[in-house]
Amino acid sequence: MKKPVQGIFRKGLMNVLPPLVILLATLNPQPCTARQQGPCAPFFTQLSPFLHDTLTLETGTFTSLFDNSSFAGCEVRFESRADLMGNSSLLPSFYPGEETDLYAMGWRPVHEYTGDGPGSGIHGMVRDQTLCLVSWSQHAWLNERSEIEVSNEIRVTVQCKDTP
């Protein structure tokens, strides 16, 4: 009998996006550095305990995840692998549902930036004059025997910018 599909993200996002299969690790971070400033810093901090290949926080000019436009702001990139992360755990969803810490800090969802696909998704949130986009992926598909296959690659990207 197959194990049920389990989602990777904590309470809040599961109401918006379908569950994904993922295996994550016990907390044992690899060293990483970042300028701990601006709206991206809390996202970086929450991802840093998870085993990863890449975790960066940068400020500068980036290409938007949503529409490929250029913007000035900050970006967090998290890349890992299911085989690296090992034991089950949950990555933070970064979705500001009503009963989440993000909501309590003033973040609100912006549904115009929500998109979903097989094993990936994007959503937006705003607080004061700051807009953040969160993109995640661990692609999944049905194989020729109609069994769920899941990519080993796990990615989370957060982009934030000030809005007028």
N, C-alpha and C positions, 0 to 999 in steps of 0.2 A: 504494500500500500504506500502511495506517495505521501510525503509530508505536505501539509498545507503551505500555500504561498504566504510568506510573511512580508510585511512592509518594512522599509528601512527607516522611516521617519517617525518622529514622536507625534503624540496627540496634536490634532489641529489640521495638519496637511492631509491626513487620511480621509477627511470628509470632502476634500477637493480633488485629490488625485488618486488613481487606483494603486493598489499595493504592488510592491516590487519584491523580488527575491534578492536577499543580500546577506552575507555573513560579515560581521564586523568583529572588532577585536576588544580584548580587555584593554584597559587604559595603561599604556606604556609608551609615551611619546618619544619620537625622535627629536633631536635638537633642531630648532629652526629659529630664525630671527625675523623681525619685522619692526617697522616703525609703528609703535602702539599709539596711534592717533587717529582722529576722525571717525566717521561712522562705520568704517569697515573693521575697526579693531575688535569690537565684541564678537563678530563672526569668526575672525581669526582665532581669538581666544577659545571659543567654544569648540572649534575643530582641532586645535593643537593637541589635545590628549589622545587622539586616535592615530594609530599607526598609519604612516603615509609614505609615498614616494616623493611627493611635492606638497609643500604648503608655503604659500607666499602671500604677503600683503604689500601692495605697491600703490603709490599715488602717481598720477600723471594723466596722460591722454590715452584713451582706450577706444576700442570698437564695441559698440553696444551689442549685447546679446540679443536684444529684441529686434532692432531694425538696422543694424550695421552702421549706424551713424557714429560720428566721432564725438566724444565727450571728455571733459576734464573731471576727474574724481578719483576714486580708489577702487581697487579690485583685490579680492581674495581668491586664490586658486588652490583647491585641494584635489590631489590625485592619489588614489590608492588602488589596491587590488584585493579582491576577496581572499585570495590565498595568503596574502600578507596579513590581513586583518584577523583571520582565523575565527575565534569564538564569537558567538552572537552578542551583539550589543546594538544600540540604536544611535544613528547619527541624529543631530538636531535637525528639525524640519525647517526652521527659520520661517515658519508661516505664522503670522500674527492673529491666530484665532482668539476668540473672546476670553478664554481661560488660560492664555499662555503668558509667559513672562514678557515676551515682546509686546503684547497688547497692553499689559500693565505699564510698560515703559513708554507708551504713546504711539507705537507703530500700528498702522491700519492697513488692511489689504487694499490693493488697487486691482480690481478684477480685469481691467482693460489690458493688463500685462500677463494674464494667465494663459498658458498654453500647455498642451499635454500630448504625449506621444508614447509609443511602445518603449517603456523603460527610460523615459526622460520627461522632463517638464520644466516649466519656468513660471515664476509668479513675481508680482511686484508688491511693494509695500512703501508707505510714506509716513514720515514723522516730521512735523514742522515743515521745513523747506527741503527735506532730503528724500529722494527717491532711491530705493534699492531694488535691484532685480536679483533673484536667486534662481540659478539653473542647476539642475542635478541630473545625473544619468548613470544608469547601470542597465544597459540594454538587455532585453529579454525577447525571446521568440519561441515559437513552437517548432520542434524538429519534425522530421518525416514520420515519426511515430506518435505525433501529437503530444509530446512531452515538453514541458517548459525547460528551455535552456537559458542560462543567464551568463552574461559577459563577466569576465574576471575584473574588468576595468570599472572603477568607481570614480566619478568626478562631481565636484560641487564648485560652482563659481558664483561669487557674490560681487555685484558692481553697484556702487553708490555714487550719486552726484547731487549737487544742490540744484533745486529748480527755482525758476523765477516766481 
